[in-house]
């Protein structure tokens, strides 16, 4: 038995010993080729460069770039080619292939590997060739963007070649733009240049704008009006895209505000109760998401993709239960005293915050987004992130569901009755305490749903709710409590106004302006946009 | 007219409160400065500004009580007036630093040098004079309260809506004062004070004097509030609190009366803030935090709103409790404060003083109660409006 094992080990060692040189023989010996760069005269160096290019290895372009930039040195002690960067009085050496640290060296210990202009041109072309024709998409894209930035006329032929082979539309468009810019720089016919300018204008993005405005100065006179026209067109386009982008941001903010405020609007509308603990309900919803995610990771990792689907009902139920508990325990003793309810719920919010801080700690907790909520996509000149888009969709669904509950269910009917005239509703046999508890539960549950959404875009911390409570109040006060449409309009107008003011005033000043505007607006309509109509005098 | 006012202010309770405060104004500095270190009644140096801070908080609570307890306006932004008064004082103290700052600029405070200001912003002019700063301590909160109150009361913004927009006001100020380019030191606020009226703010004697000043200012505020509350105007204020529409229908100018109370209250809060700043040594935008204003409400509620002495007791007790609690069990202070909010609103809506008083008056024969005609007005009408299920509409 033991002998067999020994034999097996011996065999394995032998196999390894043979396998290593064998594997090295299959791929070209890149370290040796790199070291060859340091030897001989310029023609020999050129041959070494060509040999390196021929390997097609992705590590080669950065090395060549370092050579062209004069950062490649020869270590005299062992004739190795190293990458050197100035560090103090000496140099810090690294291996050009894997970036491994090779320790410091004095100036006398190394020799710079010299290149002349001819060689530099060769290197540039070689790098362009390797990267522009690389099979890797990101390498090609960044190569095309580098060429666009430098606009080196020598790259034109290579660019044409790459353009013919390119299939990816995004890279192709960058390459076309780069080619047009190069054409503008070289001595060609007016007609060619005109075509190039048209190409640039048709791109119409910020790159095109910079390219054209720098070309305007030294363009031939007969082309100047064309360029000026093009610049105007691009500016107009960009302005439109800016407005569209602000609309997207505004919609996103509006959806967050709507989610945070709509639960508040329900409790405030039906019960006249200002629930200062509303923000903490949002926070609890976010923590439920966090807990659900962790439970799933521990006990059922297979369900990770469905964590969101489990979090939503759990958060709703949990916060709704907490809400009913608060209503039964505290708020029902305070009806008709809205200002005192405000104080009591503020006290509850402090307790909830501290409780969460004691249980989960004061640090931010991470809720990992599901894969379908990560990343972004481009739509014309817009960048839209998936999580923001899903939150907008979620807000719309919640809003629609609440409308259904309020307008199509018996509970909703009773809620509306109590909102309009509590005593009359009670006289008609509606159990107002039950409606109150359900309303508070519903409002809190919706806050919990908001928490699930906010856990995707904000830090899950005990202070999460406080950041939203004043904004939610503003939405409710602005929209009025007559119906949910008021809240929707309030959220959309505040979100949009905020995002459209931001580019001019900055985020903080925009918020201040909005607050002042709301204070002024309340003077005009003390009960918000959609006030309940009635003949009752308050008190 | 004035003597009449003063006489009315000196009702029996107010006299007690004022004399107690004046006694404290003498006793605390005495215990700190005169009594030797080993003496059992000696007060350590750190305690004097701490107690002074409590007194300014009590004054802020009294200011809130004037509008909330007597006029039914629940302001959730009273800390804003407090902070504005504090900033006016802070600006004076900053100008007193002169060339002793880190950057040794004779005119510009350190933060302005740091932020590359070339000259003093126009609104900092005059703050090198104490009389000007004192004027601003009164005028700035008063002006804000006047404009805000004029707009809000004229358009009959009441109840919860008013509370929320006062909160929006202090939140907007919080955001504004956080900005560096507003010229008030941004995030860090104003600090590193050296002198007040030529005396070193750190010196024990100055601190004792500041404490005495706080006590005297509070006593003065008690007199003013008592005079207002006991006047005919005060009766109308209580009427507004209990039935605003009815008072309006009776022909009183509800808006003007509320505005008056609001402005007076803002001035008291501003003076409290101005006394607060030299004793704690810093004023920063955190003072505008909406949470602070809500805390003031709970001081008032704990002590007993609708009474003069209640908010003072509440302000002192809750803050002393906070100091003790955060020292011993820092993690549980928020539980205690939150529990206090819930407990007081549920079980002690009249606060400590109100509860004691109703306990007291139930035991005593009614004749003695009638011997205080000035208080009956407040007593006949319940301190909180009766629960009205329709109030939400």
Interface residues (C-beta under 8 A of the other chain):
Chain A: X268 X270 X271 X272 X273 X274 X276 X330 X333 X334 X335 X336 X337 X338 X339 X340 X341 X342 X343 X344 X346 X347 X348 X349 X350 X351 X353 X354 X355 X358 X419 X420 X421 X422 X423 X426 X432 X466 X470 X473 X474 X477 X508 X509 X511 X512 X515 X516 X518 X519 X520 X522 X523 X524 X526 X527 X532 X534 X536 X537 X538 X539
Chain B: X74 X148 X151 X152 X154 X155 X156 X157 X158 X159 X160 X161 X163 X164 X165 X167 X168 X169 X171 X172 X175 X176 X178 X179 X243 X244 X245 X246 X290 X291 X294 X297 X298 X301 X331 X332 X334 X335 X337 X338 X339 X340 X341 X342 X344 X345 X346 X349 X384 X385 X386 X387 X388 X389 X390 X391 X392 X393
